[in-house]
Amino acid sequence: MVEEKNKVVKLARRTSNSHAAWHYSLDLTMLGHWVKKFSQTPSSSSQKNIQSIGSGHHALFPEEESQLFEWIIDVCQNGFAVTYSNIKFKMAEILDNSTKKNQR
C-alpha cells in the first residue's frame, strides 16, 4: 500500500496534485496529505508519521465490506445519493444475511 501511495505522490510531484488525483480517481485533499507526509524530512518525530502511512483501520468483515462498497458504487452510478443512514442500514442487512448464511 505504501508503495502505491509513493507512486501516486511521485506523479503529483512531477505534474500536479490535481492531475495525480484525477489520474488515480482520488480525493484531492487526501492526496495533499500523502504528499505532505512523504515530503517531511525523516527525523525522530516525523519518522513515525512516515511509517504510519498505509496503516489504519483493518477490515473486520472484509467480504461484507466489499459487498457494501459494491452497493455504494452501484447506487452512485445510478445517480442516487448515499447517506450515512443508508450505509448503516445496508451494512446491517449484509451482516444479517451473512450471519444467516453461516448458521446453515
C-alpha positions in Angstrom: 0.0 0.0 0.0 2.8 2.4 0.9 4.5 1.7 -2.5 1.2 2.5 -4.3 0.9 5.8 -2.4 4.6 6.6 -3.1 3.8 6.1 -6.9 0.9 8.5 -6.7 3.0 11.1 -4.8 5.8 10.9 -7.4 3.3 11.6 -10.2 1.9 14.5 -8.1 5.4 15.9 -7.8 6.1 15.5 -11.5 2.8 17.1 -12.6 0.4 18.4 -10.0 -1.7 17.2 -7.2 -4.9 17.8 -9.3 -3.6 15.8 -12.2 -2.5 12.8 -10.0 -5.8 12.9 -8.1 -7.7 12.9 -11.4 -5.5 10.1 -12.9 -5.9 7.8 -10.0 -9.5 8.8 -9.1 -8.5 10.0 -5.6 -9.8 12.8 -3.4 -7.5 15.8 -3.8 -7.4 16.6 -0.1 -6.3 13.1 0.7 -3.6 13.2 -1.9 -2.4 16.5 -0.4 -2.0 14.8 3.0 0.0 12.0 1.3 2.3 14.5 -0.4 2.8 16.4 2.8 3.7 13.2 4.8 6.1 11.9 2.1 7.7 15.3 1.9 8.6 15.5 5.5 12.3 15.0 6.2 12.9 11.9 8.3 13.7 12.9 11.9 12.8 11.3 15.2 9.4 12.9 15.4 8.4 12.8 11.7 9.8 9.3 11.0 6.8 7.9 13.0 4.4 9.7 10.7 6.1 8.4 7.5 5.9 4.8 8.7 2.3 5.2 9.6 1.2 5.9 6.0 -0.8 2.9 4.9 -1.6 1.8 8.4 -5.1 2.3 9.9 -8.4 0.5 10.1 -8.2 -3.1 9.0 -11.5 -4.7 7.8 -13.3 -6.6 10.5 -15.6 -8.1 7.9 -13.7 -7.9 4.6 -16.3 -9.8 2.4 -19.2 -7.8 3.8 -17.3 -4.5 3.5 -16.6 -5.4 -0.1 -20.3 -6.1 -0.7 -21.1 -2.7 0.9 -18.5 -0.9 -1.3 -20.0 -2.5 -4.5 -23.5 -1.4 -3.4 -22.3 2.2 -2.8 -20.7 2.3 -6.2 -23.9 0.9 -7.8 -26.1 3.4 -6.1 -23.9 6.3 -7.0 -23.7 5.2 -10.7 -27.5 5.1 -10.8 -27.5 8.8 -9.7 -28.8 8.4 -6.2 -27.3 9.9 -3.1 -25.7 7.7 -0.4 -26.2 8.9 3.2 -24.6 7.7 6.4 -28.0 6.2 7.4 -28.3 4.3 4.1 -24.8 2.9 4.6 -25.6 1.8 8.2 -28.8 0.2 7.2 -27.3 -1.6 4.2 -24.3 -2.9 6.3 -26.7 -4.2 8.9 -28.7 -6.0 6.2 -25.5 -7.5 4.7 -24.2 -8.7 8.1 -27.6 -10.2 8.9 -27.7 -12.1 5.6 -24.1 -13.2 6.2 -24.8 -14.4 9.7 -27.9 -16.4 8.5 -25.8 -17.9 5.7 -23.1 -19.0 8.1 -25.6 -20.6 10.5 -26.8 -23.0 7.9 
